[in-house]
Amino acid sequence: MKPELIQKLKTIRHDYSKHQLLEENVDPNPLKQFSVWLHEAFENGDEMANSFILSTVNKNNMPSSRVLLLRDVSHGGFTFFSNYASNKGKDMEQNKNVSMLFLWKELQRQVRIEGTVQFLPEAESAEYFKSRPRESQLAALASEQSIVILNRKVLEDRFYELTQLHENKAVPKPAHWGGYLLVPNKIEFWQGRESRLHDRLQFSLTANQDWKIERLSP
C-alpha cells in the first residue's frame, strides 16, 4: 500500500452531525421504523438504498458476505431473491441464522438485522420472476451461480443459446431460483452523532413476540 494512502486512512475523519435518534421519535414497530428510514434514503437521492450486505456461515463455520437487493418488507420480515444452489443458498440451507446490514452513508445511518431465513412460497417467487426484465430471467437460467467456469465466453454462449431457445416464448423460472424471507429477532438502528457519541437503538423480540427497545452505548 502506498505511504500516502496509509496516511490518509489514519487521518481521515468525518463529522457526524446531520440527525439524531431518540426513543420518543421512533416507531415501536422496527419494521415500520425501517420503512421510514428506507423511504428517507431514497428521497435523499440514494438510488441503491435497498442494497444490503447479507452475511451467512457455511458448514465449516466460516462467515461470508455479499451485496444483495431488498425487494419487500412484508410477512413480518425482509424479502430478497437468489439462486438456491449458490454458495449463500447452501449456507442458508444448513444454517438459517443470517444477518443483514444496510448503510445509508449520506444520512449517516446504518441498520443491522439478525434473524432466520425461510423460503418464500413458490407462487410469490414465480410472480416476482415474471416481473423481472427478460434479460435477467435468461441470466438466472444461464448462470450456475458460484460454480467455477473456464472463461466469460462460456457464460455468454450459454446466455445466447437460451435466448435463441426461448425466442418468442415465456422464460420459465428455474427450480433453483426464488425468494427468501428473513424473519428478524433483533434490529439495531445506528445514527451517527457528534464526538462519536452515536445513537444506537436495539429492538429485540421477546418470548411474547413483543419488541423491546434498548439503547446501546456507542
C-alpha positions as CSV (number, residue, x, y, z in Angstrom):
1,M,0.0,0.0,0.0
2,K,1.3,3.5,-0.9
3,P,2.5,5.6,2.0
4,E,0.1,8.5,1.1
5,L,-2.8,6.1,1.2
6,I,-1.8,4.7,4.6
7,Q,-1.5,8.2,5.9
8,K,-5.0,9.1,4.5
9,L,-6.5,6.0,6.2
10,K,-5.0,7.0,9.5
11,T,-6.1,10.6,9.4
12,I,-9.4,10.7,7.6
13,R,-12.3,12.0,9.8
14,H,-16.0,12.6,9.4
15,D,-18.3,14.9,11.2
16,Y,-21.5,13.1,12.3
17,S,-24.0,15.8,12.9
18,K,-26.9,15.5,10.5
19,H,-29.5,13.7,12.5
20,Q,-30.4,12.2,15.9
21,L,-32.2,9.1,17.0
22,L,-34.2,9.3,20.2
23,E,-36.6,6.8,21.8
24,E,-39.6,9.2,21.7
25,N,-39.2,9.6,18.0
26,V,-39.1,6.0,16.8
27,D,-41.9,3.8,15.8
28,P,-42.3,0.9,18.3
29,N,-42.5,-1.5,15.4
30,P,-39.0,-1.8,14.0
31,L,-40.3,-2.9,10.6
32,K,-42.2,0.3,10.3
33,Q,-39.3,2.3,11.5
34,F,-37.1,0.6,8.9
35,S,-39.5,1.5,6.2
36,V,-39.4,5.2,7.3
37,W,-35.6,5.2,7.1
38,L,-35.6,3.4,3.7
39,H,-38.0,5.9,2.3
40,E,-35.9,8.8,3.5
41,A,-32.8,7.3,2.0
42,F,-34.5,7.1,-1.4
43,E,-35.9,10.6,-1.0
44,N,-32.3,11.8,-0.2
45,G,-31.2,10.6,-3.7
46,D,-29.7,7.1,-2.8
47,E,-30.8,5.1,-5.8
48,M,-29.3,1.9,-4.2
49,A,-30.9,2.4,-0.8
50,N,-32.3,-1.1,-0.9
51,S,-28.9,-2.7,-1.3
52,F,-27.6,-4.6,1.8
53,I,-24.9,-6.9,2.9
54,L,-26.0,-10.4,3.6
55,S,-23.8,-12.5,5.9
56,T,-24.0,-16.2,6.2
57,V,-22.0,-19.0,7.8
58,N,-21.1,-22.2,6.0
59,K,-20.7,-25.8,7.3
60,N,-17.1,-25.1,8.3
61,N,-18.3,-22.1,10.4
62,M,-16.7,-19.7,8.0
63,P,-18.6,-16.4,7.5
64,S,-19.2,-14.9,4.1
65,S,-20.8,-11.7,3.0
66,R,-22.1,-10.2,-0.3
67,V,-24.3,-7.4,-1.5
68,L,-27.9,-8.1,-2.5
69,L,-31.1,-6.1,-3.1
70,L,-34.1,-5.9,-0.8
71,R,-37.3,-6.4,-2.7
72,D,-40.0,-6.1,0.0
73,V,-40.8,-5.7,3.7
74,S,-43.8,-8.0,4.4
75,H,-44.8,-11.2,6.0
76,G,-43.1,-9.9,9.2
77,G,-39.7,-9.7,7.6
78,F,-37.4,-8.8,4.7
79,T,-37.6,-10.3,1.2
80,F,-34.8,-11.0,-1.3
81,F,-34.2,-13.4,-4.2
82,S,-31.3,-15.6,-5.2
83,N,-30.1,-18.9,-6.6
84,Y,-30.8,-21.6,-4.1
85,A,-27.8,-23.6,-5.3
86,S,-25.3,-20.7,-4.8
87,N,-22.8,-20.6,-2.0
88,K,-25.1,-18.4,0.1
89,G,-28.0,-20.7,-0.7
90,K,-26.0,-23.7,0.5
91,D,-25.0,-21.7,3.6
92,M,-28.6,-20.9,4.4
93,E,-29.7,-24.4,3.8
94,Q,-27.5,-25.7,6.6
95,N,-27.6,-22.6,8.9
96,K,-30.7,-20.4,8.8
97,N,-29.2,-17.8,11.1
98,V,-28.1,-14.8,9.0
99,S,-27.6,-11.1,9.2
100,M,-28.3,-8.1,7.0
101,L,-26.6,-4.7,7.1
102,F,-27.9,-1.6,5.4
103,L,-25.7,1.5,5.1
104,W,-27.1,4.9,4.1
105,K,-23.9,7.0,4.0
106,E,-25.3,10.4,3.2
107,L,-27.8,10.2,6.1
108,Q,-25.0,8.7,8.4
109,R,-27.2,5.8,9.2
110,Q,-27.0,2.0,9.3
111,V,-29.3,-0.8,10.2
112,R,-28.2,-4.2,11.5
113,I,-30.7,-7.1,11.3
114,E,-30.3,-10.6,12.7
115,G,-32.8,-13.4,12.2
116,T,-33.6,-16.7,10.4
117,V,-34.4,-17.3,6.8
118,Q,-37.2,-19.3,5.2
119,F,-38.3,-19.8,1.6
120,L,-41.0,-17.6,0.1
121,P,-44.0,-19.5,-1.3
122,E,-43.3,-20.7,-4.8
123,A,-46.2,-18.7,-6.2
124,E,-44.6,-15.5,-4.9
125,S,-41.2,-16.4,-6.4
126,A,-42.9,-17.2,-9.7
127,E,-44.8,-13.9,-9.7
128,Y,-41.7,-11.9,-9.0
129,F,-39.7,-13.8,-11.6
130,K,-42.3,-12.8,-14.3
131,S,-41.9,-9.1,-13.3
132,R,-38.1,-9.1,-14.0
133,P,-36.6,-7.9,-17.2
134,R,-36.3,-10.7,-19.8
135,E,-32.5,-10.5,-19.8
136,S,-32.5,-11.0,-16.1
137,Q,-34.7,-14.0,-16.5
138,L,-32.4,-15.5,-19.0
139,A,-29.4,-14.8,-16.9
140,A,-30.9,-16.7,-14.0
141,L,-31.2,-19.7,-16.3
142,A,-27.7,-19.3,-17.8
143,S,-25.8,-18.9,-14.6
144,E,-24.9,-21.8,-12.3
145,Q,-24.1,-19.3,-9.6
146,S,-20.8,-19.8,-7.7
147,I,-19.7,-22.6,-10.0
148,V,-16.2,-22.2,-11.5
149,I,-16.2,-21.7,-15.2
150,L,-13.4,-21.6,-17.8
151,N,-14.0,-18.1,-19.0
152,R,-16.6,-15.5,-19.7
153,K,-17.3,-16.9,-23.2
154,V,-18.8,-20.0,-21.6
155,L,-21.4,-17.8,-19.8
156,E,-22.1,-15.7,-22.9
157,D,-22.5,-18.7,-25.1
158,R,-25.0,-20.2,-22.7
159,F,-26.9,-17.0,-22.5
160,Y,-27.1,-16.8,-26.3
161,E,-28.2,-20.4,-26.5
162,L,-31.0,-19.8,-24.1
163,T,-32.0,-16.6,-25.8
164,Q,-32.5,-18.5,-29.1
165,L,-34.2,-21.4,-27.4
166,H,-36.8,-19.2,-25.7
167,E,-37.3,-16.7,-28.6
168,N,-40.9,-15.5,-28.7
169,K,-41.7,-17.7,-25.6
170,A,-42.0,-17.0,-21.9
171,V,-38.8,-17.7,-19.9
172,P,-39.6,-20.4,-17.3
173,K,-38.4,-19.8,-13.7
174,P,-35.6,-22.2,-12.9
175,A,-36.4,-24.5,-10.0
176,H,-33.2,-23.4,-8.3
177,W,-34.1,-19.7,-8.1
178,G,-36.5,-18.0,-5.8
179,G,-37.2,-15.9,-2.8
180,Y,-36.2,-15.8,0.8
181,L,-37.8,-14.2,3.8
182,L,-35.6,-13.1,6.7
183,V,-37.7,-13.1,9.9
184,P,-35.9,-10.8,12.3
185,N,-35.4,-11.3,16.1
186,K,-33.1,-8.3,16.5
187,I,-32.8,-5.0,14.7
188,E,-30.4,-2.2,15.5
189,F,-30.7,1.4,14.2
190,W,-27.5,3.4,14.2
191,Q,-27.3,7.1,13.8
192,G,-24.0,9.0,13.6
193,R,-23.7,11.8,16.2
194,E,-21.1,14.4,17.1
195,S,-17.9,13.4,19.0
196,R,-18.6,9.7,18.1
197,L,-21.4,9.6,20.7
198,H,-23.5,7.8,18.2
199,D,-27.2,6.8,18.8
200,R,-27.8,3.0,18.8
201,L,-31.3,1.7,19.5
202,Q,-31.7,-2.0,19.6
203,F,-35.1,-3.8,19.1
204,S,-35.1,-7.4,20.5
205,L,-38.0,-9.8,20.1
206,T,-39.2,-11.1,23.4
207,A,-40.7,-14.5,24.2
208,N,-44.2,-12.9,24.0
209,Q,-43.3,-11.7,20.4
210,D,-43.2,-8.1,21.5
211,W,-40.4,-5.8,20.6
212,K,-38.2,-4.5,23.4
213,I,-36.3,-1.2,22.8
214,E,-32.9,-0.7,24.4
215,R,-30.2,2.0,24.0
216,L,-26.7,0.7,23.4
217,S,-23.5,2.5,24.2
218,P,-21.6,3.5,21.1
